[in-house]
Amino acid sequence: MRVMVLVKASDDSEAGRMPSTEELEAMGRFNEEVAKAGIMVAGDGLAATSEAKRVRFDGDTPSVIDGPFTETKELVAGYWVWKVASLDEAAEWLKRAPFSDTEVEIRRIFEADEFGEAYTPEQRERDERLRQEISGH
């Protein structure tokens, strides 16, 4: 299964405080460990919401909202995509991460088969073709 690991924003991340050399080193070591274990698919830190936009869809008229956004506890500061056997395995890996005083959420990513009959063979074909184009294969 694939999971998305969402690192919650903090007042520091939203203020644009960059990690120290020591924090970057610790996270780099953790990322190496996860990558060597073959579970890391992707991962990055995100800029503060002062550099973000939201698009709100209300009826037929989308509107653009400029950041920053105020509810820090609802914001994401970084993410990973991992391929693991279970949410429990992801949680065990995450407990090794060099974090303190934060909360990190793990969410399962839907697989194609879970969409049932509504996901037609034509849609599956199109999506597979797009995945191959994106990955360069």
C-alpha positions as CSV (number, residue, x, y, z in Angstrom):
1,M,0.0,0.0,0.0
2,R,1.0,3.6,-0.5
3,V,0.6,6.2,2.2
4,M,1.1,9.9,2.4
5,V,2.8,11.1,5.5
6,L,1.8,14.7,6.2
7,V,4.0,16.8,8.5
8,K,1.9,19.5,10.1
9,A,3.0,23.2,10.0
10,S,4.2,25.0,13.1
11,D,4.5,28.7,13.9
12,D,8.2,28.4,13.0
13,S,7.6,26.8,9.6
14,E,4.9,29.4,8.8
15,A,7.3,32.2,9.8
16,G,9.7,30.9,7.2
17,R,12.3,29.7,9.8
18,M,14.6,27.4,7.9
19,P,16.0,24.3,9.6
20,S,19.4,24.4,11.2
21,T,22.3,22.4,9.7
22,E,21.9,19.9,12.5
23,E,18.1,19.5,11.8
24,L,18.9,19.1,8.1
25,E,21.5,16.5,8.8
26,A,19.2,14.5,11.1
27,M,16.4,14.5,8.5
28,G,18.8,13.6,5.8
29,R,20.0,10.5,7.8
30,F,16.3,9.5,8.3
31,N,15.5,10.0,4.7
32,E,18.5,7.8,3.7
33,E,17.3,5.1,6.0
34,V,13.8,5.1,4.6
35,A,15.1,5.2,1.0
36,K,17.5,2.4,1.6
37,A,14.7,0.3,3.1
38,G,12.9,0.8,-0.3
39,I,9.8,2.5,1.1
40,M,10.3,6.1,0.1
41,V,8.6,7.1,-3.1
42,A,8.8,10.9,-2.8
43,G,9.1,13.6,-0.1
44,D,9.7,17.3,0.3
45,G,9.3,20.3,2.6
46,L,6.8,23.0,1.6
47,A,7.2,26.8,1.7
48,A,5.2,28.8,4.1
49,T,1.6,29.6,3.2
50,S,2.7,33.3,2.8
51,E,3.9,32.0,-0.6
52,A,0.7,30.0,-1.3
53,K,-2.6,30.3,-3.0
54,R,-5.9,28.4,-2.6
55,V,-8.5,28.0,-5.2
56,R,-12.0,27.8,-3.7
57,F,-14.7,26.2,-5.9
58,D,-18.1,27.6,-5.1
59,G,-20.7,26.6,-7.7
60,D,-19.3,27.3,-11.2
61,T,-17.0,30.2,-10.1
62,P,-13.6,29.4,-8.7
63,S,-11.9,32.1,-6.7
64,V,-8.2,32.5,-5.8
65,I,-7.2,33.3,-2.2
66,D,-3.7,34.5,-1.4
67,G,-1.9,33.2,1.7
68,P,-0.8,33.3,4.4
69,F,-3.5,31.2,6.0
70,T,-4.0,31.5,9.7
71,E,-5.0,28.1,11.1
72,T,-1.5,26.7,11.5
73,K,-2.7,23.4,13.0
74,E,-4.5,22.6,9.7
75,L,-1.6,23.3,7.5
76,V,1.0,21.0,6.0
77,A,4.8,21.8,6.1
78,G,6.1,18.7,4.3
79,Y,5.2,15.3,3.1
80,W,6.5,11.9,2.1
81,V,4.9,9.2,-0.1
82,W,5.9,5.7,1.2
83,K,5.2,2.2,0.0
84,V,4.6,0.0,3.0
85,A,2.7,-3.1,4.0
86,S,0.4,-1.4,6.5
87,L,-0.3,1.8,8.4
88,D,1.3,0.2,11.4
89,E,4.5,-0.3,9.5
90,A,4.4,3.4,8.4
91,A,3.8,4.5,12.0
92,E,6.8,2.4,13.2
93,W,9.1,4.1,10.6
94,L,7.7,7.5,11.5
95,K,8.5,7.0,15.2
96,R,12.2,7.0,14.1
97,A,11.9,10.5,12.5
98,P,13.8,13.3,14.1
99,F,10.8,15.3,15.2
100,S,9.8,16.9,18.5
101,D,6.7,18.9,19.5
102,T,4.8,18.2,16.3
103,E,2.1,16.0,14.9
104,V,2.4,13.9,11.7
105,E,-0.5,12.3,9.9
106,I,-0.4,9.1,7.9
107,R,-3.1,8.6,5.3
108,R,-3.6,5.6,2.9
109,I,-3.6,6.5,-0.8
110,F,-6.5,4.9,-2.7
111,E,-5.6,2.3,-5.3
112,A,-7.4,2.0,-8.6
113,D,-9.4,-1.1,-7.7
114,E,-11.1,0.6,-4.8
115,F,-13.1,2.9,-7.2
116,G,-15.2,-0.1,-8.4
117,E,-17.3,-0.1,-11.6
118,A,-17.4,3.7,-11.8
119,Y,-13.7,3.6,-12.8
120,T,-14.1,2.3,-16.4
121,P,-11.4,0.4,-18.3
122,E,-11.0,3.4,-20.5
123,Q,-10.3,5.6,-17.5
124,R,-7.8,3.0,-16.1
125,E,-6.0,2.9,-19.5
126,R,-5.8,6.7,-19.7
127,D,-4.5,7.0,-16.1
128,E,-1.9,4.3,-16.7
129,R,-0.7,6.1,-19.8
130,L,-0.4,9.3,-17.9
131,R,1.5,7.6,-15.0
132,Q,4.0,6.2,-17.6
133,E,4.4,9.6,-19.3
134,I,5.0,11.3,-15.9
135,S,7.6,8.7,-14.8
136,G,9.3,8.9,-18.2
137,H,8.8,5.2,-19.1
